[in-house]
């Protein structure tokens, strides 16, 4: 029952993910005359890599960031803030958009949905066990209450473990998108340079009116405040840059 409930909730989010998040950030769809540089970069990358042209959106927000969403490559959208367009060079912007198209190509929205469904099911089950242990323990003798306390302890730890696994998957998908995006654009150092600029920009100016539950969508964490690495949606920036620099030495 927990798996069914979590599955229905996350499937709805997955199917309408583009509409939900784009509406949340009041993104506006643009064409080649509205945002010529951004549209040209996305169009070039899509053509070079044999991908359907995604819809292109702009978010009127000074915080520099970008994300991709959509249930499949044929139903994909990429969005960039006005802040990122002002901060990055065209080459750096190409690296960022390649990263976002890599998320689309790798179907990371589906991967995240599966992870969220499993984590949600575990959390529902944990809550059931927690209430059962609490109320059942009140009716049992002292010998049985030890088992009830053990079940309660596991009920508290299970959602934390599920969340940690979900966040670890999110971090691994960021590494994969960095690598795939760098190969798509052929410019890993441009992406590395962009990531460093974006991290500084996002820390100085976090995205206004954002929802922390959407942090994993963005190329860098859009909210101020560091978290322990195990509970972060994104890998350490130093490690991301190091991997891109290594990749740059390997590419012809």
N, C-alpha and C positions, 0 to 999 in steps of 0.2 A: 504494500500500500504506500509506504514511504517513497519507494522508487517510482511508482506511478505518479504520485503527486509532484515529485521533483521533476520527473520527465516532462509532464504536461507544462509546468511553469517554464522550464528552460527551453522546451521546444517552441513555445510561443515567443520567447525572447529571441531565440535563434532565427525563426522565420521572419520576424518583423524587426530584427536588430537594426537594420539601416534606418528605418523610419523612426524608431524609438530614440536612438542616440542623436541622430541629426536634428530631430525636433527638440530634444533636450538642450542642445547647444545653439538652437536657432540658426542653423546653417542654411545658406542660400546657394542654390545650384547656379553655376556659372558656365558660360560658353567661351569660345575662343576670343571673342571681342571683350568680354567682361574681365577676364584675368588671363591675358595672352601668354605670359611667361609660364604660369602654373599649368594652364591647359596644354601648352605646347610640350612641356616636359612630360606630362602624363601620357599624352598621345604618342610621343616618340617612344617612350619606354614600352607602352602596350604593343605598338606595332613591331618593335624590334624583338619582342619576346613572344609574339603570336598570341597575345591575350585580347579578349574583348575589351573595348574601350569602356572604362568605368565612368560613372557619373562623377563630376567634379564639383565640390562644394567649398565655400569659404565661410569661415566663422569670424564674425567681427569681434575679435578679441586681441588685445595687445600681447598677451602671453604667447610666446613662440612654441607651436606644437603642431602635430598632425596625427591623423589616424585613418584606418581603413575599416570598413564594415560591409556587411552583406553576406548572404547565406551561400553564395557560390560566385565563381568568376564572372558569370553572365548576369549576376544581380549585385554587383559590387559598386561601392562608392568610396571615394577618397576625399578627405577634408583637410584643409589647412587653415590655420588662423592667419589673420592679417599681420600678426606679429612675426610669424615665421617668414612671410614674404618680404618683410622689411629688413630682416636680420641676415638672411643667407644669400650667398651668391647663387647664380643659376646652377653652377656645377654642384654645390652643396645641396641645393633644393632637389636636384636630380637624384642624388644619393638617398635623400629622405623618401622621395616618392617611390624609388625602387624598393626600399625597405617595406613601404606600405603595400606595394603591389606583390611583393613576396609573401606577405601575410595572406593576401587574396589567393595567390597561386597555391600556397601550401594548405589552404582551407583551415586556417587557424581559428576562424569563428566556430567551425564545427568541433574542432578539438577542444576549445574552451567550453563549449556547451556540454560536451560529454563529461568533461572534468567537473563542471559545475553541477551536473545532474547527479553524479556519484557522490560528490561532497554534500549536496543537498539531501540526498537519501540517507547518508550516514548521520547527518545532523537531525533529521526527523526521527530516525530510529533511536538516536541517543536521547532525544527529548522523551520519547515513549518509555525507554528504560529508566530514565531519571524519575519520571513521575511514578512509574510502577514501583521502583525501589523505595521512594519516599513514603508512599502511602501503604505499600505492602509491609515495609519495615515497622510501621506503627502498630500493625496487628500481630507481628510475630514476637517470639520470645527473644531473649538476649542472644542465644546461639545463632539464630537465623539472621539477626540484625547485622552480624559481621559480613555475611554474604551480600546483604542488601547494600551495605556501605561500599563494598567492593564494586558492585554493579553501578552504584552512583558515581564512584570515582572514574570508572571506565566511560560512563556516559558523559562526563565532563571532558575527558581527554580525547575521545573519539572525534568530536567536531574540530578540535584544534589540530589534530593530526590530519584530518581531511582537508582543512584549509591550507595547511602547510604543503600538502601534496599538490593542491590546486595552484598555489602560488609558484611552486617549483616548476610546474608545467608551463606557467606563464613566462617565467624567466627563460626556460629552455627554448620556447618559441621565439623570444626576442633574439636570442643568439642565432637561431636558425634564419630568422628574417634578415638579420645583419649580414650573414654570410651569403644568403641567396640574393639579397638586394645588391650587395657589392659586386657579385658576379653579373647580375642583370645590367647594371650600369657600367661595369668595368672601372669603377672609381671608388675603391674602398677607402682611400685616404680622404676623399671629399666627404664621405659619410662620417668618418671618424671626426673630422673637423666640425661638421654640422652637429654631431651629437654633443661635443664639448660646448659649443655655443648655446645649444638648446638647453642643456642642463643648467648652465649659468643663468640663462634668461628665465627659465621656469622657476628657479630658486628666488631670483630677484622679483619676479612678477608672476605669481601663481595664477592659474586660470580662474577668472571670476565666475561665480555662479555654477561651478562644476559640482558633479556628484562623485564622491570618492569611489563608488562602486564601478565607475567607468575608467579608473586610472590605468588599468591594464591595456586599454585600447590604444592609448597614446604612445608615441615613439619614446618619449621620456616622461617620467612621473610629473603630472601637471600641478601637483600640490606640494606646498612647502612642508618641510619636516621630514627628517630621516627616520627610517624604520630599520630594525634589525634585518640582516640579510635574509634570514629564513622567512620573514613576514613581508618581504618586499615584492611588488609586482614586477620589478625590473631588475636585471643583473647590475652589479657594480659597474659604474661607467668606466673606471680604469681598465677593467677586464674586457669590456666591449671594445674599447679603443685598441687594447693590446692585440686582441684577436684580429681586428681589421688590419692592423699594421702587419701582422704575420701573413695575412692573406694577400696583402699588397706585394709582399716579397715573392709570393708563389705564383701570382698571376703573370702572364707574359707581358 
